[in-house]
Amino acid sequence: MKPQFLLIFSLLISSITFAQKITIIKCDSIYKDKSITIKLINFDDERDGYDSEKNSILIINQKLNGKNSVLIKDSIFSRVQEVEFKDFNGDKIKDILVQNISDVRSNWTYNLYLYNSQTNNFKKVIGFEEIKNPTYNTKYKIIESHVNSGKNWAAFYKIKNYKVYDYNIEIIDDGSVKSEKEYKKALKKISQKQ
């Protein structure tokens, strides 16, 4: 009787612990009348996210007319289980960012899922999780990465066919007049490549 009690007790504790690691977000205010829900299930918080480790399952779900459809199901790493909504392709529709890692200087990376309103679906951007502190520059339609490091620096990217394209331009980003000139020079070089 005692071993059965211990087994039942441990299963109960496991299920309670597991249930506390589920994040559910209803996206009605972001994707109006689409009934889209995000579920992020964390199954391991012991890993650090490097070397392509996974610790979570992301499910983007839609329920319309009583029919449940899974739009995305992906194994990812997410340290803090944070989800953000920002436009990263210039279509004025917010995309889904799921926090990936945070390094020792608090440079965050994200998994990015672009929303396509015509197909009512999402697609993951390959390689986006390598970009630290990404922001979208609407004027130049590029992604900028401003990294806090021993020497702060910036790099520039673009999304092409759901993959990250690296312009291979890095500049010192220390707020000086010289770095501001380098930034403008980098943007000019990028606009000539587009």
C-alpha positions in Angstrom: 0.0 0.0 0.0 2.8 2.4 0.9 4.6 2.1 -2.6 1.3 2.8 -4.4 0.7 5.9 -2.3 4.2 7.2 -3.0 3.7 6.6 -6.8 0.4 8.4 -6.8 1.8 11.2 -4.7 4.8 11.7 -7.0 2.6 11.6 -10.1 0.4 14.2 -8.6 3.3 16.4 -7.7 4.8 16.0 -11.2 1.5 16.9 -12.9 1.1 20.0 -10.6 4.7 21.1 -11.4 4.2 20.5 -15.1 1.0 22.4 -15.1 2.7 25.5 -13.7 5.0 25.6 -16.8 2.3 26.1 -19.4 1.8 29.6 -20.8 -1.4 30.3 -22.8 -2.1 33.5 -24.7 -5.3 34.3 -26.5 -4.5 36.5 -29.4 -7.9 38.1 -30.1 -6.6 41.7 -29.7 -3.7 41.0 -32.1 -5.4 38.8 -34.8 -9.0 40.1 -34.7 -11.7 37.5 -35.4 -9.1 34.7 -36.0 -9.5 32.9 -32.6 -5.7 32.2 -32.5 -4.2 30.9 -29.2 -0.5 30.4 -28.3 0.4 27.6 -25.9 4.0 27.3 -24.7 4.7 24.2 -22.8 8.0 24.1 -20.9 9.3 20.5 -20.2 12.8 21.2 -19.0 14.2 24.2 -17.2 17.7 22.7 -16.5 19.2 23.4 -19.9 20.8 26.7 -21.0 19.7 26.8 -24.6 23.0 26.5 -26.3 24.0 23.7 -28.8 20.5 23.6 -30.3 18.9 22.3 -27.1 15.1 22.3 -26.8 13.0 22.8 -23.6 9.6 23.8 -24.8 6.9 23.0 -27.3 5.2 25.9 -29.0 1.7 25.4 -30.4 -0.2 28.1 -32.3 -3.8 27.0 -32.5 -6.9 28.3 -34.2 -10.5 27.4 -33.4 -13.0 28.6 -36.1 -16.6 27.3 -36.5 -16.0 24.6 -33.9 -13.0 23.3 -35.8 -9.6 23.2 -34.1 -6.5 23.6 -36.3 -2.9 23.5 -35.3 -1.1 26.2 -37.4 2.4 25.7 -35.8 3.8 23.0 -33.6 7.5 23.5 -32.9 10.1 22.3 -30.4 12.1 25.3 -29.3 14.2 26.6 -26.5 12.8 29.5 -24.4 14.5 30.4 -21.1 11.8 32.8 -19.7 8.8 31.7 -21.7 8.0 35.3 -22.8 6.0 36.0 -26.0 6.0 39.3 -27.8 4.1 40.7 -30.8 6.0 43.0 -33.2 6.0 43.5 -37.0 9.3 42.1 -38.4 8.5 42.1 -42.2 7.0 45.5 -42.7 3.4 44.4 -43.5 2.0 46.3 -40.5 0.8 43.0 -39.0 2.4 41.9 -35.7 4.4 38.7 -35.9 5.1 36.3 -32.9 8.4 36.4 -31.1 9.1 33.8 -28.5 12.1 34.5 -26.2 15.0 32.1 -26.8 18.1 32.8 -24.7 19.6 35.6 -22.7 23.4 35.7 -22.5 25.5 37.0 -19.6 25.1 40.6 -20.8 21.3 40.2 -21.1 21.3 40.1 -24.9 18.1 38.4 -25.8 17.4 36.2 -28.8 14.0 35.1 -30.1 12.3 32.5 -32.3 10.3 34.5 -34.9 7.0 33.3 -36.6 5.8 35.6 -39.4 2.0 35.8 -39.9 0.7 35.7 -43.4 -2.8 37.2 -43.5 -3.6 35.9 -47.0 -3.0 32.2 -46.0 -4.0 32.8 -42.3 -0.9 30.9 -41.2 2.5 31.4 -39.6 6.0 30.4 -40.7 9.2 30.2 -38.7 12.1 32.3 -39.8 15.2 30.1 -39.9 18.3 31.5 -38.2 16.5 34.4 -36.5 17.3 33.0 -33.0 21.0 33.9 -33.7 20.2 37.6 -33.8 20.7 39.4 -30.5 18.4 42.2 -29.4 16.6 42.4 -32.8 14.7 45.5 -33.9 13.0 46.2 -37.2 14.1 49.3 -39.1 11.0 50.3 -41.0 12.7 52.9 -43.2 15.3 50.5 -44.6 13.2 47.3 -44.1 16.1 45.5 -42.3 16.7 44.0 -38.9 19.2 45.6 -36.6 21.0 43.9 -33.8 22.5 46.1 -31.1 24.7 44.0 -28.8 25.9 44.8 -25.4 29.4 43.4 -25.0 33.0 44.4 -24.0 32.6 46.7 -27.0 29.0 47.3 -28.0 28.4 46.6 -31.6 25.6 46.5 -34.2 24.9 44.2 -37.2 22.3 44.2 -39.9 20.1 41.5 -41.4 17.1 40.9 -43.7 14.6 38.1 -44.0 14.5 36.4 -47.4 12.3 33.4 -48.1 11.8 32.9 -44.3 15.6 32.7 -43.7 17.9 35.3 -42.2 20.3 37.0 -44.7 23.3 38.6 -43.0 24.7 41.7 -44.6 28.1 40.9 -42.9 28.4 44.5 -41.7 29.3 45.1 -38.1 30.1 48.4 -36.5 31.1 49.6 -33.1 28.0 50.9 -31.3 29.2 53.0 -28.4 27.2 56.2 -29.0 30.2 58.2 -30.2 30.1 60.6 -33.2 32.4 58.1 -35.0 30.0 55.2 -34.4 27.0 57.4 -35.6 28.9 58.1 -38.8 29.7 54.3 -39.2 26.0 53.6 -38.7 24.9 56.0 -41.4 27.6 54.6 -43.7 26.4 51.0 -43.1 22.8 52.0 -43.9 23.9 53.7 -47.1 25.9 50.5 -48.1 22.8 48.3 -47.3 20.5 50.5 -49.3 22.8 50.2 -52.3 22.6 46.4 -52.0 18.8 46.3 -52.0 
